[in-house]
């Protein structure tokens, strides 16, 4: 839950303040995430979701989605 709060704070405030993102965002690999989550990949292709990162921030963190990499959150 703490990760979600940090990332939400960054999205809401940090982007506009030109701050560096969290380490989690720096390590996020959209291609690997989509490869590990075919339903998300389909949602992005169908324009139901704008990006893998959007899905991960809004749903994937809470769902414990596989990143498709060695990285664990």
Beta strands, then each sheet from edge to edge (+ up, - down):
end
